């Protein structure tokens, strides 16, 4: 009986390139969890235009090539962080050691974290950013594993972090062995490329896609569902072989739980304040780097990939309760949005759009016995305070 490839035996892995379109000669690729992929190598062809008396076409010529496609995933802690970093063209600013700060004896009020002795070095409180989301870990304390937001304008000192009133702590302490977990990623201009390889291990066929640059990233937060997303890539070309073409032994995927949009999604912030009487059915967003392939004579496949402007759009589906959000659309008022996703252990992310505007607002009574919904497409734009369009804060019990 012949052995035919099964998608259940497929494995995707990646390695960061130092030269666009060139598989590194050393290093270790990372296996990556996925729910599906559409990576492909496309060849552009052109038929000969020769005129013949017998009406036949003499040739079909390959004139261009490009690797492209997407990877679908379920959000889990730290599994896709390298790719998220490349999608935003930024660099993770990691607090402490691997996102975990040094321990301190902490005293807490509703809006302050105070260390008895100032943490120093990479764990210094002053290395954190105003408005950043962090996780407080205080073993045997009611505040353990709470996510809090640093106040947007009150200066951080060497011993005191002032918090947003919308994320209050319970006053108590001092508590020895407390620590803060935090890392932040913001959009930037550092373009990266990967070599991606999908392996069909049951038939020993390996397809390597070179120069794969993140063109798009999307995520969907839907009530009653797992948090899902997708990455789209544009690259140079692809090659096939009967053995892996990546160097080194692959690094195994992580084993953190996938995040869901019910118990895993915390308080949403809209307009800088927690939503309390407004309930969200779903939030989705798409980020597009507006990439363009760069072709050249004497080269089959792109010689480079150029970046365009950053385009971030999304949609909120809201149960209609009042006219507050609708009025923001009508008046073209600027707002903001932050949403948090965590796993059962408390590891997770807060994705924020510090300045956005609603581009539409639709309310319809579509049929009998249905909830009235408000659909709010939005566009994220540069925030003059942070100078950024999208912020991703990462924190957790586990180091990264």
C-alpha positions as CSV (number, residue, x, y, z in Angstrom):
1,X,0.0,0.0,0.0
2,X,1.5,3.4,-1.0
3,X,2.3,5.9,1.7
4,X,0.5,9.2,1.0
5,X,1.1,12.4,2.9
6,X,-1.2,13.2,5.8
7,X,-1.7,16.8,7.1
8,X,-1.7,15.2,10.6
9,X,2.0,14.5,10.2
10,X,2.9,17.9,8.9
11,X,5.2,20.2,10.9
12,X,6.0,23.8,10.4
13,X,9.3,25.4,11.6
14,X,11.0,28.7,11.1
15,X,14.4,30.3,11.5
16,X,15.3,34.0,11.3
17,X,17.4,35.0,8.3
18,X,20.4,37.3,8.5
19,X,20.4,37.7,4.7
20,X,17.1,38.0,2.9
21,X,16.2,34.8,1.0
22,X,19.2,32.8,2.4
23,X,18.7,29.9,4.8
24,X,21.2,30.4,7.7
25,X,24.0,27.9,7.8
26,X,23.9,27.6,11.6
27,X,21.4,28.0,14.5
28,X,18.3,26.1,15.5
29,X,14.9,26.4,13.9
30,X,11.8,26.6,16.0
31,X,8.9,24.2,15.6
32,X,5.7,26.3,15.7
33,X,2.1,25.3,16.6
34,X,-0.5,25.9,13.9
35,X,-4.0,25.0,12.8
36,X,-3.3,25.2,9.1
37,X,-1.2,26.9,6.5
38,X,-1.4,28.1,2.9
39,X,2.3,28.6,2.0
40,X,2.9,28.2,-1.7
41,X,5.4,28.9,-4.4
42,X,3.9,30.6,-7.4
43,X,5.5,30.8,-10.8
44,X,4.3,33.4,-13.3
45,X,4.2,32.3,-16.9
46,X,3.7,33.9,-20.3
47,X,2.8,32.3,-23.5
48,X,4.8,32.9,-26.6
49,X,3.2,35.5,-28.9
50,X,4.8,34.1,-32.1
51,X,2.4,34.1,-35.1
52,X,2.2,30.7,-36.8
53,X,0.2,29.6,-39.8
54,X,-0.9,26.4,-38.0
55,X,-2.3,28.5,-35.1
56,X,-0.2,26.7,-32.4
57,X,1.6,28.2,-29.4
58,X,5.3,27.3,-29.4
59,X,6.2,27.8,-25.7
60,X,5.1,28.7,-22.1
61,X,7.9,30.6,-20.4
62,X,8.5,31.2,-16.7
63,X,8.9,34.9,-16.1
64,X,8.4,35.5,-12.4
65,X,8.4,33.7,-9.0
66,X,7.2,34.5,-5.5
67,X,6.7,32.6,-2.3
68,X,3.6,33.6,-0.3
69,X,0.9,32.4,2.0
70,X,-0.4,32.3,5.5
71,X,-0.2,30.4,8.8
72,X,-3.3,30.1,11.1
73,X,-2.8,29.7,14.8
74,X,-4.5,29.5,18.2
75,X,-3.0,32.1,20.7
76,X,-0.8,30.6,23.4
77,X,1.9,32.1,25.5
78,X,5.2,32.9,23.9
79,X,4.7,30.4,21.1
80,X,4.5,33.0,18.3
81,X,6.3,35.9,19.8
82,X,9.1,36.0,17.3
83,X,6.6,36.2,14.5
84,X,4.5,38.8,16.2
85,X,7.7,40.8,16.8
86,X,8.5,40.6,13.1
87,X,4.9,41.5,12.1
88,X,5.1,44.7,14.1
89,X,8.6,45.4,12.9
90,X,9.5,46.2,16.5
91,X,11.6,44.6,19.3
92,X,10.4,43.2,22.6
93,X,11.5,45.4,25.5
94,X,12.0,42.7,28.2
95,X,11.8,43.7,31.8
96,X,14.1,42.0,34.3
97,X,15.4,38.6,33.2
98,X,13.3,37.0,30.5
99,X,10.4,39.2,31.5
100,X,10.5,38.5,35.2
101,X,11.8,41.1,37.6
102,X,13.8,40.7,40.8
103,X,11.8,40.0,44.0
104,X,11.1,42.7,46.5
105,X,9.0,43.2,49.7
106,X,5.9,45.0,48.4
107,X,3.2,47.1,50.1
108,X,0.0,47.7,48.1
109,X,-2.7,50.3,48.0
110,X,-5.5,50.5,45.5
111,X,-3.3,52.5,43.1
112,X,0.3,51.9,44.2
113,X,3.0,49.2,44.3
114,X,5.7,50.2,46.7
115,X,9.0,48.3,47.1
116,X,10.7,48.4,50.5
117,X,14.1,48.5,48.7
118,X,14.3,49.7,45.1
119,X,14.9,47.0,42.5
120,X,17.9,47.8,40.3
121,X,19.4,47.1,36.9
122,X,17.0,45.5,34.4
123,X,14.5,45.1,37.2
124,X,14.4,48.8,38.1
125,X,10.8,50.1,38.2
126,X,11.9,53.1,36.1
127,X,12.6,50.9,33.1
128,X,8.8,50.3,32.8
129,X,6.7,52.6,30.6
130,X,3.8,54.9,31.5
131,X,0.5,53.2,30.5
132,X,2.1,49.8,30.4
133,X,0.2,46.7,31.5
134,X,2.1,44.5,33.9
135,X,1.4,41.4,36.1
136,X,2.0,41.5,39.8
137,X,3.1,38.3,41.4
138,X,2.7,38.2,45.2
139,X,2.6,34.7,46.6
140,X,0.0,34.0,49.3
141,X,-1.4,37.5,48.7
142,X,-4.8,38.5,47.4
143,X,-3.1,40.5,44.6
144,X,-1.2,37.5,43.3
145,X,-1.2,37.3,39.5
146,X,-3.3,40.4,39.0
147,X,-2.9,42.3,35.8
148,X,-2.6,46.1,36.4
149,X,-2.0,49.1,34.2
150,X,0.6,51.7,35.1
151,X,-0.8,55.2,35.3
152,X,-0.5,57.1,32.0
153,X,1.0,60.3,33.4
154,X,2.3,59.8,37.0
155,X,6.0,59.4,37.0
156,X,7.4,56.0,38.1
157,X,10.0,56.3,40.9
158,X,12.6,53.8,42.0
159,X,10.3,52.4,44.6
160,X,6.7,53.3,43.6
161,X,4.6,52.4,40.6
162,X,1.3,54.4,40.4
163,X,-1.5,52.4,38.9
164,X,-4.6,53.4,36.8
165,X,-7.6,53.6,39.0
166,X,-9.4,51.2,36.6
167,X,-7.1,48.3,37.7
168,X,-7.1,48.6,41.5
169,X,-5.3,46.3,43.9
170,X,-6.4,45.3,47.4
171,X,-4.5,47.3,50.0
172,X,-2.2,45.2,52.2
173,X,1.4,44.2,52.8
174,X,4.2,44.2,53.1
175,X,4.6,40.9,51.2
176,X,8.1,39.4,50.7
177,X,9.0,37.7,47.5
178,X,6.8,39.9,45.3
179,X,7.8,40.5,41.7
180,X,6.6,42.1,38.5
181,X,6.4,40.4,35.1
182,X,6.4,42.6,32.0
183,X,7.6,42.9,28.4
184,X,6.4,45.4,25.7
185,X,6.4,45.4,21.9
186,X,5.4,48.4,19.8
187,X,5.3,48.9,16.1
188,X,8.5,49.9,14.5
189,X,10.5,49.9,11.2
190,X,12.9,46.9,11.6
191,X,12.0,44.5,8.8
192,X,12.9,40.8,9.3
193,X,12.6,37.7,7.1
194,X,12.4,34.0,7.9
195,X,13.0,30.7,6.2
196,X,9.9,28.7,6.8
197,X,9.8,25.0,6.2
198,X,6.9,22.6,6.2
199,X,7.8,19.0,6.6
200,X,5.6,16.0,5.6
201,X,7.3,13.6,7.8
202,X,5.4,10.5,6.7
203,X,6.9,10.7,3.2
204,X,10.1,12.7,3.9
205,X,9.2,15.7,1.8
206,X,10.4,19.2,3.0
207,X,9.4,22.5,1.4
208,X,11.5,25.5,2.4
209,X,10.2,29.0,1.7
210,X,12.9,31.7,1.7
211,X,12.8,35.4,2.5
212,X,9.4,35.1,4.1
213,X,8.5,38.6,5.4
214,X,5.4,39.3,7.5
215,X,2.9,41.2,5.5
216,X,-0.2,40.8,7.7
217,X,-1.3,39.7,11.2
218,X,-4.9,39.3,12.3
219,X,-6.6,38.1,15.5
220,X,-10.2,37.2,16.5
221,X,-11.7,37.4,19.9
222,X,-15.1,35.8,19.8
223,X,-17.3,34.9,22.8
224,X,-17.5,31.1,23.3
225,X,-14.4,30.4,21.2
226,X,-10.6,30.0,21.3
227,X,-8.6,33.2,20.5
228,X,-7.4,32.6,16.9
229,X,-5.2,34.5,14.5
230,X,-3.2,34.3,11.2
231,X,0.1,35.5,9.8
232,X,0.5,36.3,6.1
233,X,3.9,36.3,4.4
234,X,5.5,37.5,1.2
235,X,8.9,36.1,0.2
236,X,11.5,35.2,-2.4
237,X,11.2,31.6,-3.5
238,X,10.9,28.0,-2.4
239,X,12.9,24.8,-2.7
240,X,12.0,21.1,-2.1
241,X,14.2,18.3,-0.8
242,X,13.9,14.8,0.8
243,X,15.5,16.0,4.0
244,X,15.3,19.2,6.1
245,X,17.1,22.2,4.6
246,X,17.3,24.1,7.9
247,X,20.4,23.9,10.1
248,X,20.6,22.4,13.6
249,X,18.1,20.4,15.7
250,X,14.6,21.9,15.9
251,X,13.5,23.6,19.2
252,X,10.3,22.0,20.4
253,X,7.1,24.0,20.5
254,X,6.0,25.3,24.0
255,X,3.2,23.6,25.8
256,X,1.2,26.5,27.3
257,X,-2.6,26.2,27.0
258,X,-4.4,28.0,24.2
259,X,-6.4,31.1,25.3
260,X,-10.1,31.4,25.1
261,X,-12.3,34.5,24.8
262,X,-14.5,33.7,27.9
263,X,-12.5,33.0,31.0
264,X,-9.3,34.0,29.2
265,X,-10.3,37.5,28.3
266,X,-10.1,40.1,31.1
267,X,-11.6,43.6,31.5
268,X,-11.7,45.5,28.2
269,X,-10.7,49.2,28.3
270,X,-12.3,51.6,25.8
271,X,-11.6,55.3,25.8
272,X,-9.1,54.8,28.7
273,X,-11.7,53.3,31.1
274,X,-13.0,49.8,31.8
275,X,-16.2,48.8,30.1
276,X,-18.7,47.9,32.7
277,X,-22.3,48.2,31.4
278,X,-21.3,47.6,27.7
279,X,-20.8,44.0,26.6
280,X,-18.7,43.0,23.7
281,X,-19.7,40.0,21.5
282,X,-16.5,40.0,19.5
283,X,-13.4,42.0,18.5
284,X,-11.2,41.4,15.6
285,X,-8.4,43.3,14.0
286,X,-6.1,43.1,10.9
287,X,-2.7,44.7,10.6
288,X,-1.2,45.2,7.2
289,X,2.4,46.2,6.5
290,X,1.5,46.9,2.8
291,X,4.4,44.9,1.5
292,X,5.5,44.9,-2.1
293,X,7.7,42.3,-3.9
294,X,10.8,43.8,-5.6
295,X,11.7,41.9,-8.8
296,X,14.8,42.5,-11.0
297,X,16.4,41.3,-14.2
298,X,18.3,38.1,-14.1
299,X,16.6,37.0,-10.9
300,X,13.8,34.4,-10.6
301,X,12.0,35.4,-7.4
302,X,12.0,38.7,-5.5
303,X,15.3,40.3,-4.7
304,X,13.7,42.1,-1.8
305,X,10.4,43.0,-0.1
306,X,9.6,46.6,0.6
307,X,7.4,47.9,3.4
308,X,4.6,50.4,3.1
309,X,2.5,52.3,5.6
310,X,1.1,50.5,8.6
311,X,-2.6,49.9,8.2
312,X,-4.5,48.6,11.3
313,X,-8.3,48.1,11.1
314,X,-10.7,46.2,13.3
315,X,-14.3,45.6,14.2
316,X,-16.2,45.4,17.5
317,X,-19.6,43.8,17.8
318,X,-21.4,45.3,20.8
319,X,-24.7,44.4,22.4
320,X,-26.7,47.7,22.1
321,X,-27.3,49.2,25.5
322,X,-26.9,52.9,25.0
323,X,-25.7,55.5,22.5
324,X,-22.3,56.2,23.8
325,X,-20.2,54.4,21.3
326,X,-22.5,55.3,18.4
327,X,-22.1,59.0,19.3
328,X,-18.3,58.6,19.1
329,X,-18.7,57.5,15.5
330,X,-21.0,60.4,14.7
331,X,-18.7,63.1,16.2
332,X,-15.5,61.4,14.8
333,X,-14.2,61.3,18.4
334,X,-10.8,59.6,19.0
335,X,-10.9,56.7,21.5
336,X,-8.7,53.8,22.5
337,X,-9.0,50.1,23.1
338,X,-7.2,47.5,25.2
339,X,-8.1,43.8,25.4
340,X,-6.4,41.1,27.4
341,X,-6.1,37.4,26.8
342,X,-4.6,34.9,29.3
343,X,-4.3,31.2,29.9
344,X,-5.4,29.3,33.0
345,X,-2.0,30.0,34.7
346,X,-2.3,33.8,34.2
347,X,0.2,34.1,31.3
348,X,-0.9,36.3,28.5
349,X,-1.1,39.5,26.5
350,X,-2.8,42.9,26.4
351,X,-3.2,44.3,22.9
352,X,-3.8,48.0,22.8
353,X,-4.7,50.6,20.2
354,X,-3.9,53.8,22.0
355,X,-5.7,56.0,19.5
356,X,-8.4,54.8,17.1
357,X,-11.6,56.2,15.5
358,X,-14.8,54.4,14.6
359,X,-15.3,54.5,10.8
360,X,-18.8,53.2,10.8
361,X,-21.6,52.2,13.2
362,X,-24.5,49.9,12.1
363,X,-27.5,49.1,14.1
364,X,-30.2,47.0,12.5
365,X,-33.2,44.9,13.7
366,X,-32.6,42.1,11.3
367,X,-35.2,39.6,12.4
368,X,-37.5,38.8,15.3
369,X,-36.3,37.5,18.6
370,X,-32.6,38.5,18.2
371,X,-30.3,40.7,20.2
372,X,-29.8,44.2,18.7
373,X,-26.1,44.5,17.9
374,X,-24.0,47.6,17.2
375,X,-21.2,46.9,14.7
376,X,-18.3,49.3,15.0
377,X,-15.5,49.1,12.4
378,X,-12.5,51.1,13.6
379,X,-9.1,52.3,12.3
380,X,-6.1,52.6,14.6
381,X,-3.9,55.6,14.0
382,X,-0.7,57.1,15.6
383,X,-1.1,58.1,19.1
384,X,0.7,61.4,19.8
385,X,1.5,60.5,23.4
386,X,3.2,57.1,22.7
387,X,4.1,57.8,19.1
388,X,2.7,54.4,18.2
389,X,-0.3,52.7,16.6
390,X,-0.3,49.3,18.3
391,X,1.1,48.1,21.7
392,X,1.5,44.5,22.9
393,X,2.2,44.0,26.6
394,X,3.2,40.4,27.6
395,X,3.5,39.1,31.1
396,X,3.2,35.8,33.0
397,X,4.3,33.5,35.7
398,X,6.6,31.8,33.4
399,X,9.8,33.4,32.1
400,X,10.2,33.8,28.4
